[in-house]
Amino acid sequence: MTAGLWEHWVLPGIWITIQLTIYSAALATVVAFGVGMARTHRLRTVRFLAGFYTEVFRGTSSLVLMFWIFFVLPQLIGWALVPMWAAVLALGLSYGAYGAEIVRGSLNSVAPAQREAGVALSFSPWQRMRLILLPQAIPEMIPPFSNLLVELLKGTALVSLLGIGDVSFAANLVRLATTESLEIYSITLVIYFVIAFVLTRGMRSLERKTKAGIGQKPESRGLMSKLNWRQEMEVSQIPKGGGTGA
């Protein structure tokens, strides 16, 4: 692959993929917290509407939703979205529905005694949510949110069907121009892996900070931590007191 193709097609495609991931993740986060907290609301109507949204968007193809927003929605409202924002809207709404279940499950996992303590302190429902429930639930949300973020990154490849020049679209153009399928698609796989690796490391750092903020010890990960754990286990199995007496 020549330097010109890399500079004019692939690099701009990488930047567009990153933008799509950031914008869609931001929208999905807002939707996830809004709908997820609504799923735990004391009013049945609010819970029903939030559950209805979750079921509809989890059961709808992101690709078909993207086409509907781009091709059908303009006929209903009289104006069209540019492909970039139609893709962001479709991805954000779809993945936000999955994120809403993560938020709901994490909030429900907080010990009931914590909720009762908030009631005993005469906290309002919003104060209990903001001061008690969310600080304890957010660290539990981050690992599944990290997985969902990587899935969102890979889902951005769908936008190439709208003619958006993301890295997948650029890779296909380069393949057509050079007929070098092996090289360009191998490079594309590496690009997605590198972006996903950076995202997961960032989410892991965020998880450590949020756990430290509520006084929890961050979970030790990595090769060195496993080796240390194995050494501690071996030491703990050594009998105390030396040998046996006569």
C-alpha positions as CSV (number, residue, x, y, z in Angstrom):
1,M,0.0,0.0,0.0
2,T,1.5,3.3,-1.0
3,A,2.0,6.3,1.3
4,G,-0.6,8.3,-0.6
5,L,-3.4,5.9,0.0
6,W,-2.5,5.6,3.6
7,E,-2.4,9.4,4.1
8,H,-5.5,10.3,2.1
9,W,-7.8,7.4,2.9
10,V,-6.8,5.3,5.8
11,L,-5.7,7.9,8.3
12,P,-8.8,10.1,7.8
13,G,-10.8,6.8,8.1
14,I,-9.2,6.1,11.5
15,W,-10.1,9.6,12.7
16,I,-13.7,9.2,11.6
17,T,-14.0,5.8,13.4
18,I,-12.6,7.4,16.6
19,Q,-15.1,10.3,16.3
20,L,-18.0,7.9,15.7
21,T,-17.0,5.9,18.7
22,I,-16.7,8.9,21.0
23,Y,-19.9,10.6,19.9
24,S,-22.0,7.4,19.9
25,A,-20.5,6.4,23.3
26,A,-21.4,9.8,24.8
27,L,-25.0,9.5,23.6
28,A,-25.2,5.9,24.7
29,T,-24.0,6.8,28.2
30,V,-26.7,9.5,28.6
31,V,-29.4,7.1,27.4
32,A,-28.1,4.3,29.5
33,F,-28.1,6.3,32.8
34,G,-31.4,8.0,32.0
35,V,-33.3,4.8,31.0
36,G,-31.4,2.6,33.5
37,M,-32.3,4.8,36.5
38,A,-35.9,5.1,35.2
39,R,-36.0,1.2,35.3
40,T,-35.6,1.5,39.1
41,H,-38.1,4.3,39.6
42,R,-40.8,3.9,42.2
43,L,-43.6,4.7,39.6
44,R,-44.8,1.8,37.6
45,T,-45.5,4.0,34.5
46,V,-41.9,5.3,34.4
47,R,-40.6,1.7,34.7
48,F,-42.9,0.5,32.0
49,L,-41.9,3.3,29.5
50,A,-38.2,2.7,30.3
51,G,-38.6,-1.1,29.8
52,F,-40.5,-0.6,26.6
53,Y,-37.7,1.5,25.2
54,T,-35.1,-1.0,26.2
55,E,-37.0,-3.9,24.7
56,V,-37.6,-2.1,21.4
57,F,-34.1,-0.9,20.8
58,R,-32.4,-4.1,22.0
59,G,-34.7,-6.0,19.6
60,T,-34.0,-3.8,16.6
61,S,-31.1,-4.2,14.2
62,S,-28.7,-1.3,14.5
63,L,-28.2,-1.3,10.7
64,V,-31.9,-1.2,9.9
65,L,-32.4,1.6,12.5
66,M,-29.5,3.5,10.8
67,F,-31.2,3.1,7.4
68,W,-34.6,4.1,8.9
69,I,-33.2,7.3,10.5
70,F,-31.3,8.3,7.3
71,F,-33.9,7.4,4.7
72,V,-37.3,7.3,6.4
73,L,-37.1,9.9,9.1
74,P,-36.6,12.8,6.6
75,Q,-39.9,11.9,5.0
76,L,-41.7,12.2,8.4
77,I,-40.1,15.4,9.8
78,G,-39.2,17.2,6.6
79,W,-35.4,17.5,7.0
80,A,-32.6,15.1,6.8
81,L,-29.6,14.3,9.0
82,V,-26.2,14.1,7.6
83,P,-24.9,10.5,7.5
84,M,-22.5,11.0,10.3
85,W,-25.2,12.1,12.8
86,A,-27.7,9.6,11.6
87,A,-25.1,6.9,12.4
88,V,-24.3,8.4,15.8
89,L,-28.0,8.6,16.7
90,A,-28.7,5.0,15.6
91,L,-25.6,3.6,17.4
92,G,-26.2,5.7,20.5
93,L,-29.8,4.7,20.9
94,S,-29.1,1.0,20.3
95,Y,-26.2,0.6,22.5
96,G,-27.7,2.9,25.1
97,A,-30.5,0.3,25.5
98,Y,-27.9,-2.4,26.3
99,G,-26.2,0.0,28.7
100,A,-29.5,0.7,30.5
101,E,-29.7,-2.9,31.6
102,I,-26.1,-2.6,33.0
103,V,-27.1,0.5,35.0
104,R,-30.3,-1.2,36.2
105,G,-28.5,-4.3,37.3
106,S,-25.7,-2.4,39.1
107,L,-28.2,-0.2,41.0
108,N,-30.2,-3.2,42.1
109,S,-27.0,-4.9,43.3
110,V,-26.4,-2.2,46.0
111,A,-27.2,-3.7,49.4
112,P,-30.8,-2.8,50.6
113,A,-29.3,-1.6,53.8
114,Q,-27.7,1.3,52.0
115,R,-31.1,2.4,50.6
116,E,-32.6,2.1,54.1
117,A,-29.8,4.2,55.5
118,G,-30.7,6.9,53.0
119,V,-34.3,6.8,54.0
120,A,-33.3,7.0,57.7
121,L,-31.3,10.1,57.0
122,S,-34.4,11.7,55.3
123,F,-32.7,11.8,51.9
124,S,-34.9,12.5,48.9
125,P,-34.9,9.8,46.1
126,W,-32.5,11.9,44.0
127,Q,-30.2,12.4,47.0
128,R,-30.2,8.6,47.7
129,M,-29.4,8.0,44.0
130,R,-26.7,10.6,43.8
131,L,-25.0,10.2,47.2
132,I,-25.5,6.5,48.0
133,L,-26.5,4.3,45.0
134,L,-24.5,5.7,42.1
135,P,-21.1,6.0,43.8
136,Q,-21.4,2.3,44.8
137,A,-22.9,1.1,41.5
138,I,-20.6,2.9,39.0
139,P,-17.5,0.8,39.8
140,E,-19.6,-2.3,39.1
141,M,-20.8,-0.8,35.8
142,I,-17.4,-0.1,34.3
143,P,-16.3,-3.6,33.3
144,P,-19.5,-4.4,31.4
145,F,-19.4,-0.9,30.0
146,S,-15.9,-1.6,28.8
147,N,-17.1,-4.6,26.8
148,L,-20.0,-2.6,25.4
149,L,-17.6,0.1,24.3
150,V,-15.5,-2.3,22.4
151,E,-18.6,-3.7,20.8
152,L,-19.7,-0.2,19.8
153,L,-16.3,0.4,18.3
154,K,-16.7,-2.7,16.1
155,G,-20.3,-1.7,15.3
156,T,-19.1,1.6,13.7
157,A,-18.1,-0.5,10.7
158,L,-21.8,-0.5,9.8
159,V,-21.6,3.2,8.9
160,S,-19.6,2.4,5.7
161,L,-22.9,1.3,4.2
162,L,-24.1,4.9,4.4
163,G,-21.0,6.0,2.5
164,I,-19.2,7.4,5.6
165,G,-15.5,7.2,5.1
166,D,-14.6,5.3,8.3
167,V,-11.6,2.9,8.4
168,S,-13.7,0.0,7.0
169,F,-14.8,2.1,4.1
170,A,-11.3,3.3,3.5
171,A,-10.0,-0.2,3.6
172,N,-12.4,-1.3,0.9
173,L,-11.4,1.6,-1.3
174,V,-7.8,0.7,-0.9
175,R,-8.5,-2.9,-1.8
176,L,-10.4,-1.9,-4.9
177,A,-7.5,0.4,-5.9
178,T,-4.7,-2.0,-5.2
179,T,-6.3,-5.5,-5.2
180,E,-4.2,-6.2,-2.1
181,S,-6.8,-7.8,0.2
182,L,-4.4,-9.5,2.5
183,E,-2.3,-6.5,3.4
184,I,-5.1,-3.9,3.8
185,Y,-7.5,-6.1,5.8
186,S,-4.7,-7.3,8.1
187,I,-3.8,-3.7,8.8
188,T,-7.5,-2.9,9.4
189,L,-7.7,-5.7,12.0
190,V,-4.6,-4.3,13.8
191,I,-6.1,-0.8,13.7
192,Y,-9.3,-2.0,15.4
193,F,-7.3,-4.0,17.9
194,V,-5.1,-1.0,18.9
195,I,-8.1,1.3,19.3
196,A,-9.9,-1.3,21.4
197,F,-6.8,-1.9,23.5
198,V,-6.5,1.8,24.3
199,L,-10.2,2.0,25.2
200,T,-10.0,-1.0,27.6
201,R,-6.9,0.3,29.3
202,G,-8.6,3.7,29.8
203,M,-11.7,2.0,31.2
204,R,-9.6,-0.1,33.5
205,S,-7.9,3.0,34.8
206,L,-11.3,4.6,35.4
207,E,-12.4,1.5,37.3
208,R,-9.4,1.8,39.6
209,K,-10.1,5.5,40.3
210,T,-13.8,5.0,41.0
211,K,-13.1,2.1,43.4
212,A,-10.5,4.1,45.2
213,G,-13.0,7.0,45.5
214,I,-15.3,4.8,47.6
215,G,-12.5,3.1,49.6
216,Q,-12.5,-0.2,47.7
217,K,-9.2,-1.9,46.8
218,P,-8.7,-2.1,43.1
219,E,-8.7,-5.6,41.7
220,S,-5.1,-6.7,40.9
221,R,-4.7,-7.8,37.3
222,G,-1.9,-8.7,35.0
223,L,0.9,-11.2,35.0
224,M,2.9,-9.8,37.9
225,S,-0.1,-9.8,40.2
226,K,-0.9,-13.4,39.3
227,L,2.7,-14.4,40.1
228,N,2.6,-12.6,43.4
229,W,-0.7,-14.3,44.2
230,R,0.8,-17.7,43.4
231,Q,3.8,-17.0,45.7
232,E,1.5,-16.0,48.5
233,M,-0.5,-19.2,48.1
234,E,2.7,-21.3,48.2
235,V,3.9,-19.5,51.3
236,S,0.6,-19.9,53.1
237,Q,0.7,-23.7,52.5
238,I,4.1,-24.1,54.3
239,P,3.5,-25.8,57.7
240,K,4.2,-23.5,60.6
241,G,6.4,-24.5,63.5
242,G,9.2,-26.2,61.5
243,G,9.2,-30.0,61.8
244,T,7.5,-32.6,64.0
245,G,8.6,-33.2,67.5
246,A,10.1,-36.5,68.8
